[in-house]
Amino acid sequence: MADPDLVRCDACPVTCYIKPGKAGACDRYANEDGKLVRVDPLVVLEHTIEAGEKVVPFLGGGSAEWDGEIVKSPSTFITAIGAGTTYPDYKPAPFIVSSKVEGIDTVTVVTEGIFSYCGVKVKIDTDRHLGPERNLVRVDGEPVGHVTTGEYGSQMLSLGGVNHLTHGGKKEGRVTCDALLRLCNGEAVEMTVDAGATAIIQAGKPPVINGKIEERMRVGCGSATIGMFAKQWYGKVDEVVVVDDHITGVLSEHQAGKVLGAQDTGIKIRGRKSTPGRYFHVAEPGSGWGGTNVMDPLEIVTGFDPKHAKPGLRMLMVSTTGEQHAYYELNEELKPVEKDLPANLQESVDRIAENCEPALSTVLFMAGAGGSLRAGVTENPVRLTRSVRQAITRVTAGGAPVYVWPGGGITYMVDVTLLPERAFGYVPTPALVAPIEFTLKLEDYAALGGHVDHVRPVEEVLKDSSLRLRSAKGAA
Ligand code: SF4
């Protein structure tokens, strides 16, 4: 190294040489008076206090120091947020912390994982068509993911992943990493879908689709809506059509209507009949009624069979959120004529809206910790995988519970809103940095070949004057 004032950071493969008073490329490490320091404080969780339990103060401005008392709850939990990374991974994790939980000696191995294999799954509660499945999702014009299979009342995106981070151009990797980082840290990200919509997505907030804030998540598909509200409609109206891009429901034909005694109305609906009163593909997807491209619902009604229909027949058409509705009566030519919604039907439309949950965007971070990161926990990495599989080791991310996928490796998912703020970082390789903790009994840790000679009691970590600590409320 030419300049003796430079400090070399070896916490990731970039190996920055950092000038005095400056931070490295990821802003996570800095040169402070010639020493390499982690810029962000180490986050210590104060677990949620159960009613009636005693609070043990800690990090309370100096006067309320940890008193050494081992308590069941609230407990202090050293998260990996701000813990730093040891690279290459064969070095022990930055913190291996012992504590007593319910009288049992436990160990938590704490590290900030650098994840090249990671991404987010985004659930967007909306009926509005975002774009065809498999179409690319772009941020700043760069492909960062794709539209994946929709779920019940929600559109789904799969963003990030190793291919966008590493296989595309340099800009694609950088933009993908930045979009993932912002989404995981709870920031709003604007994205566009090829041949589809523009969406602003922020974890835990309503999605904004094509500039419009989405307020309601559908009550169900068209068929389910018929099932839920048939009784409230029966006797007040002759026909109800719940317009839905997936399964449009027709009261008079639907099992729910038949059971109540609804008479045939002779209505003819566009699309493919699945089972009685349930129609698929009545229109193309879009931003109209029930996630279709229909702006006038009569577009999906091709006529009425005079054998069953009669003038004056009353028909309600409604979307799956109740957001759109229209009331018609048939004229002498059996053509629907729009009329004001009768007061006794208004209530049922309002009831649909009332039963809609608030529309939200949900962001789940998903990553594979089954790689070399395990070597920071144990000298025999596969034993950690087995131990997680056997539920001997609990995995958390910033203290938040994670779902570990069955099968090989340690592939996990976590709701980013459960982590303390600013829990995620990045390195310009590019890859995301995410906290991960492994907690297990001390004896099990020793048995799986853990770095037991690096274990430090939690009290010692909390009193370590070289550390900057930040307390946060625990989610788990
Ligand atoms: S990018 Fe960050 S972690 Fe990697 S070497 Fe530079 S300062 Fe260290």
Boltz pocket constraint, residues with backbone or C-beta under 6 A from the ligand:
constraints:
  - pocket:
      binder: B
      contacts: [[A, 9], [A, 10], [A, 11], [A, 12], [A, 13], [A, 14], [A, 15], [A, 16], [A, 23], [A, 24], [A, 25], [A, 26], [A, 27], [A, 28], [A, 29], [A, 426], [A, 427], [A, 428]]
      max_distance: 6.0
